[in-house]
């Protein structure tokens, strides 16, 4: 028997006829125990041994076994981590699918709350004329023919009979074109100027939104009161035609407007007679002679 350097031994057998010389290598008890230990480590839960801090040449096999134990531990931990990672990824996908399903269900069952003062985004838009059609007796032509804002009379509140012109014109337009109160009231703000605009702001702030009959009554109360009537009557009586400084047409129309404002139902013949009396002696006589066949 021959001993080798690494601790194993083998025996040399004699030559047998028909067979060559051979060596039969046998492992020592130490090599056999190392193989058994490696198999047990793979089969059972691994508990690696600590690496020795110092070793000699004879402890090299033990160091190899320790390194193998650590390699097995790393492989085992890697496999466990891969298993947990795959399980976590599967749970994440499952949770994502549940969230998507819940969101879709919420959108399916959700009914948006739309305030009464707002309109849906997909609501069909109507033209200005179409929106007026129900108020105009189903006649869209009337809506198109409503005069533009610049054709309406303005109201400053400083002229003698400006409010009378405003009220009469708006009443006439409303009657001719069947204009609803909402449109008329909406035009008052740009129509009022100077003193009247300041008054309008205050009334609008104090009383809020009102219809046209209410505004008409307030205008009459403000500008057609007893003080105004007294002022217009005095102006009519005191104004005598002067051919040197008065233009006949301007003077006559001003007299006529004052009488019409004071007496809306007065006939034109009575208005002409009252104005004629303010023309003076010779002019009055000349006009009467022209209107009578025999002077």
PLY file of the C-alpha trace (Angstrom):
ply
format ascii 1.0
element vertex 295
property float x
property float y
property float z
element edge 294
property int vertex1
property int vertex2
end_header
0.00 0.00 0.00
1.22 3.42 -0.96
0.29 6.65 0.79
-0.28 9.75 -1.35
0.28 13.39 -0.46
-3.40 14.31 0.06
-3.96 11.47 2.51
-5.43 8.88 0.16
-3.86 5.51 -0.34
-3.80 2.90 -3.02
-2.39 -0.63 -3.27
-0.38 -2.13 -6.07
-1.56 -5.59 -7.11
0.51 -8.11 -8.99
0.06 -8.61 -12.73
-2.54 -11.11 -13.70
-2.24 -13.02 -16.93
-4.37 -11.37 -19.59
-4.68 -8.21 -17.58
-2.39 -5.25 -17.30
-0.99 -3.85 -14.18
-3.60 -1.66 -12.47
-4.05 0.55 -9.48
-7.05 0.34 -7.19
-7.47 3.68 -5.52
-9.33 3.70 -2.23
-10.51 6.83 -0.46
-9.69 7.38 3.12
-12.24 7.85 5.86
-11.73 11.59 5.70
-12.62 11.84 1.98
-15.66 9.61 2.47
-16.98 11.75 5.30
-16.57 14.88 3.14
-18.81 13.43 0.42
-21.43 12.43 2.95
-21.39 15.90 4.47
-21.93 17.55 1.05
-24.94 15.34 0.29
-26.48 16.04 3.71
-26.02 19.78 3.20
-27.91 19.70 -0.07
-30.76 17.64 1.36
-31.22 19.33 4.74
-31.62 23.02 5.72
-28.28 24.63 5.38
-26.34 25.90 8.38
-22.97 27.09 7.12
-19.94 26.79 9.20
-17.72 29.72 9.99
-14.59 30.25 7.96
-11.50 29.53 10.06
-9.27 32.51 10.61
-6.13 30.49 10.22
-5.39 27.16 8.64
-2.50 25.18 7.45
-2.00 23.12 4.37
-3.72 20.14 5.87
-6.94 22.19 6.53
-7.48 23.07 2.83
-10.21 20.44 2.35
-12.13 21.83 5.30
-11.92 25.34 3.83
-13.30 24.09 0.54
-16.23 22.55 2.37
-16.93 25.83 4.16
-16.90 27.73 0.87
-19.26 25.18 -0.63
-21.59 25.71 2.31
-21.61 29.47 1.68
-22.24 28.96 -2.04
-25.18 26.71 -1.23
-26.50 29.36 1.16
-26.28 32.05 -1.53
-28.05 29.82 -4.05
-30.76 29.02 -1.53
-31.29 32.71 -0.65
-31.38 33.64 -4.34
-34.03 31.01 -5.02
-36.11 32.23 -2.08
-35.81 35.86 -3.24
-36.85 34.89 -6.78
-39.84 33.03 -5.36
-40.91 36.02 -3.23
-40.37 38.39 -6.15
-42.53 36.31 -8.46
-45.24 36.11 -5.79
-45.06 39.89 -5.19
-45.31 40.61 -8.92
-48.34 38.36 -9.18
-50.04 40.10 -6.24
-49.23 43.52 -7.72
-50.86 42.60 -11.04
-53.88 41.22 -9.21
-54.23 44.45 -7.16
-53.88 46.57 -10.31
-56.66 44.63 -12.04
-58.91 45.05 -8.99
-58.30 48.83 -8.94
-59.08 49.13 -12.66
-62.27 47.11 -12.20
-63.38 49.29 -9.26
-62.70 52.53 -11.15
-64.67 51.31 -14.16
-67.55 50.35 -11.89
-67.51 53.80 -10.24
-67.58 55.55 -13.62
-70.40 53.30 -14.74
-72.55 54.06 -11.68
-71.60 57.76 -11.34
-74.23 60.33 -12.25
-72.77 63.87 -12.32
-74.64 66.52 -10.36
-75.32 69.52 -12.60
-76.51 72.72 -10.84
-79.73 74.22 -12.05
-78.06 77.42 -13.20
-75.58 75.57 -15.44
-76.10 73.71 -18.70
-74.49 70.46 -19.90
-71.45 70.79 -22.10
-73.03 68.71 -24.85
-76.28 70.65 -24.83
-77.31 71.84 -28.25
-76.58 75.50 -28.77
-79.40 77.72 -29.98
-79.10 80.95 -31.82
-80.32 84.23 -30.36
-83.28 84.29 -32.73
-84.19 80.69 -31.90
-84.19 81.41 -28.18
-86.64 84.27 -28.73
-89.04 82.27 -30.87
-91.29 81.10 -27.97
-91.67 84.73 -26.80
-92.47 86.00 -30.28
-95.41 83.75 -31.03
-93.28 81.36 -33.07
-92.31 84.12 -35.51
-88.49 84.25 -35.89
-88.74 87.13 -38.38
-89.75 89.48 -35.57
-86.64 88.57 -33.60
-84.40 89.48 -36.54
-86.20 92.78 -37.05
-85.74 94.06 -33.49
-83.93 97.42 -33.78
-80.29 97.50 -32.77
-79.24 99.17 -29.54
-78.05 102.36 -31.25
-81.56 102.86 -32.63
-83.11 102.97 -29.15
-83.45 106.38 -27.41
-81.03 107.20 -24.62
-82.13 108.70 -21.33
-80.00 111.19 -19.42
-82.57 112.32 -16.84
-81.67 115.98 -17.45
-83.87 116.92 -20.41
-87.44 118.16 -19.88
-89.33 115.33 -21.60
-86.59 112.75 -22.18
-88.29 110.13 -20.02
-91.54 110.46 -21.98
-89.73 109.71 -25.22
-87.99 106.70 -23.67
-91.19 105.15 -22.29
-93.23 105.72 -25.43
-90.53 104.34 -27.73
-89.96 101.19 -25.68
-93.71 100.55 -25.41
-94.04 100.93 -29.16
-91.13 98.55 -29.89
-92.44 95.98 -27.45
-95.86 96.11 -29.06
-94.53 95.92 -32.63
-91.96 93.16 -32.14
-93.35 91.33 -29.09
-90.09 91.93 -27.24
-90.00 90.16 -23.85
-89.26 92.11 -20.68
-85.94 90.28 -20.24
-84.52 91.89 -23.37
-85.90 95.35 -22.59
-84.53 95.35 -19.05
-81.19 94.13 -20.36
-80.94 97.19 -22.63
-81.65 99.75 -19.90
-78.08 99.79 -18.60
-76.50 101.09 -21.86
-79.49 103.37 -22.59
-79.24 105.26 -19.30
-76.61 108.03 -19.17
-75.33 110.74 -16.81
-77.85 111.33 -14.00
-80.17 108.54 -15.08
-77.36 105.95 -15.00
-76.47 106.82 -11.39
-80.12 106.50 -10.45
-80.35 103.17 -12.30
-77.37 101.73 -10.41
-78.89 102.63 -7.06
-82.33 101.23 -7.91
-80.84 98.03 -9.31
-78.78 97.54 -6.18
-81.69 98.23 -3.82
-84.45 96.30 -5.62
-82.64 93.71 -7.74
-83.91 92.42 -11.05
-87.35 93.75 -12.05
-89.51 93.71 -15.18
-90.16 96.58 -17.57
-93.55 97.70 -16.06
-91.82 98.14 -12.70
-89.03 100.26 -14.20
-91.54 102.30 -16.18
-93.49 103.10 -13.02
-90.31 104.10 -11.18
-89.21 106.37 -14.04
-92.56 108.15 -14.02
-92.43 108.51 -10.24
-88.94 109.98 -10.40
-89.20 112.33 -13.41
-92.93 112.91 -13.98
-93.87 114.06 -10.49
-95.78 117.21 -9.48
-92.62 119.28 -9.32
-91.80 118.35 -12.90
-95.35 119.17 -14.08
-95.21 122.58 -12.45
-91.86 123.27 -14.07
-93.10 122.30 -17.56
-96.29 124.35 -17.25
-94.36 127.45 -16.23
-91.93 126.95 -19.10
-94.81 126.64 -21.60
-96.62 129.72 -20.37
-93.54 131.92 -20.16
-92.15 131.06 -23.59
-93.42 133.61 -26.19
-92.25 133.40 -29.76
-89.61 135.95 -30.69
-88.91 136.14 -34.41
-85.49 137.67 -33.81
-84.03 134.88 -31.66
-86.33 131.83 -32.07
-86.44 129.46 -35.01
-90.12 128.77 -35.75
-89.84 125.00 -36.17
-87.65 124.48 -33.09
-89.85 126.70 -30.95
-93.05 124.99 -32.13
-91.76 121.42 -31.54
-90.58 122.32 -28.07
-94.00 123.76 -27.23
-95.68 120.67 -28.65
-93.49 118.27 -26.63
-94.29 120.11 -23.41
-98.04 119.93 -24.03
-97.89 116.27 -25.08
-95.95 115.41 -21.93
-98.45 117.20 -19.71
-101.55 116.05 -21.59
-100.92 112.78 -23.48
-104.57 112.55 -24.64
-104.83 116.11 -25.95
-105.78 116.30 -29.64
-103.54 118.02 -32.19
-106.10 120.73 -32.88
-106.17 121.82 -29.23
-102.37 121.66 -29.08
-102.13 123.93 -32.14
-104.57 126.46 -30.64
-102.66 126.62 -27.35
-99.37 127.06 -29.18
-100.89 129.72 -31.46
-101.82 131.83 -28.47
-98.12 132.03 -27.60
-97.14 133.46 -30.98
-97.89 137.14 -30.25
-100.45 139.57 -31.64
-99.46 140.14 -35.26
-98.17 136.58 -35.85
-101.24 135.05 -34.28
-103.49 137.24 -36.42
-101.57 136.35 -39.59
-101.77 132.61 -38.92
-105.49 132.79 -38.19
-106.12 134.71 -41.39
-104.33 132.06 -43.42
-106.46 129.36 -41.86
-109.75 131.20 -42.42
-111.26 131.80 -45.82
-112.31 135.38 -44.95
-110.09 137.31 -42.56
0 1
1 2
2 3
3 4
4 5
5 6
6 7
7 8
8 9
9 10
10 11
11 12
12 13
13 14
14 15
15 16
16 17
17 18
18 19
19 20
20 21
21 22
22 23
23 24
24 25
25 26
26 27
27 28
28 29
29 30
30 31
31 32
32 33
33 34
34 35
35 36
36 37
37 38
38 39
39 40
40 41
41 42
42 43
43 44
44 45
45 46
46 47
47 48
48 49
49 50
50 51
51 52
52 53
53 54
54 55
55 56
56 57
57 58
58 59
59 60
60 61
61 62
62 63
63 64
64 65
65 66
66 67
67 68
68 69
69 70
70 71
71 72
72 73
73 74
74 75
75 76
76 77
77 78
78 79
79 80
80 81
81 82
82 83
83 84
84 85
85 86
86 87
87 88
88 89
89 90
90 91
91 92
92 93
93 94
94 95
95 96
96 97
97 98
98 99
99 100
100 101
101 102
102 103
103 104
104 105
105 106
106 107
107 108
108 109
109 110
110 111
111 112
112 113
113 114
114 115
115 116
116 117
117 118
118 119
119 120
120 121
121 122
122 123
123 124
124 125
125 126
126 127
127 128
128 129
129 130
130 131
131 132
132 133
133 134
134 135
135 136
136 137
137 138
138 139
139 140
140 141
141 142
142 143
143 144
144 145
145 146
146 147
147 148
148 149
149 150
150 151
151 152
152 153
153 154
154 155
155 156
156 157
157 158
158 159
159 160
160 161
161 162
162 163
163 164
164 165
165 166
166 167
167 168
168 169
169 170
170 171
171 172
172 173
173 174
174 175
175 176
176 177
177 178
178 179
179 180
180 181
181 182
182 183
183 184
184 185
185 186
186 187
187 188
188 189
189 190
190 191
191 192
192 193
193 194
194 195
195 196
196 197
197 198
198 199
199 200
200 201
201 202
202 203
203 204
204 205
205 206
206 207
207 208
208 209
209 210
210 211
211 212
212 213
213 214
214 215
215 216
216 217
217 218
218 219
219 220
220 221
221 222
222 223
223 224
224 225
225 226
226 227
227 228
228 229
229 230
230 231
231 232
232 233
233 234
234 235
235 236
236 237
237 238
238 239
239 240
240 241
241 242
242 243
243 244
244 245
245 246
246 247
247 248
248 249
249 250
250 251
251 252
252 253
253 254
254 255
255 256
256 257
257 258
258 259
259 260
260 261
261 262
262 263
263 264
264 265
265 266
266 267
267 268
268 269
269 270
270 271
271 272
272 273
273 274
274 275
275 276
276 277
277 278
278 279
279 280
280 281
281 282
282 283
283 284
284 285
285 286
286 287
287 288
288 289
289 290
290 291
291 292
292 293
293 294
